[in-house]
């Protein structure tokens, strides 16, 4: 019995020592993790929090500012068009103003840049072939964009900060815009819906040559659309009160741009198809514009015939009958009046001849 008790006491002491060492040295073991690993974990956690907050913000924005419906996937006719939106064009000049923020008023690029920098919207890689891929595999970190294009920034606690004066909005004088013209058979309507936007930075070289184009990134229109209704754009140079929000500007297709590519099976731009001949390029652009306009005008049949049928259908049949009756009575009355005058004046008119005296 004594030996059993002594064995039990030994086992108890050993357990106590093990527990003592376990609770005493475990915190030091955990704290002994490499500092770099802890920093990486904290950075990843902050990025996840920013992404989740950005996604939550996007969902709240969609509820607060409902937007147009996305293009259905089962449309019977669709054509994808890529345009160059030149901000020197009068129709697009409002997207460039103001060059630097004035209070809460921002131009389109500054607004998109700040949304992306703060994690509210993702940006996607601009590939060398110019074709956009708008999924998770093509997402680009904003820090990579800043480094690639030498945009000055500060990083503190894993958060990027760019001063307004360092945002290159003055150099973004062009956009690439992908739009889809489609016929929605569900409600028998024709639409032109923007799908993606790519800001293009124009930078001149040190020798004063032609400015080089630097497409920065793609932005999916449906992801930035909930925010566009909060910013306005000027639509006139002579009336500062003529403004509309950015969402209406794009939804109503108020922008103007030349076609530089269509979605074709060869994946070629119009310049490549035209052999870099400016005359052929212009002719090809006009041909595509005419095709779109013809399809839009004739989607419900010939417009001229449709207008004539509508004008005929709009006439009230009762009014038509009354007019016919009045016309009939008027014509019969004129005929009877003519017959009376002809019967009453049957004798020939008298002619008096005065003889001259000799």
ABEGO torsion letter per residue (X at the ends): XAAAAAAAAAAAAAAAAAAAAAAAAAAAAAAABBAAAAAAAAAAAAAAAAAAAAAAAAAAAAAABBBBBBBBAABABBBBBBBBBBAABAAAAAAAOBABBBEABBBAAAAAAAAAAAGABBBBBBBAAGBBBBBAAABBBAAAAAAAAGBBBBBBGGBBBBBAAABAAAABABBBBBBBBBBBAAAGBBBBBBABBBBBBBBBBAAGBBBBBBBABBBBAAAAAAAAAABBBBABAABAABBBBAAAAAAAGABBBBBABBBBAAGBBAAAAAGGBAAAAAAAAAAAAAAAAAAAAAAAEBAAAAAAAAAAAABBAAAAAAAAAAAAAAAAAAAAAAAAAAAAAABBBBBBBBBBBX
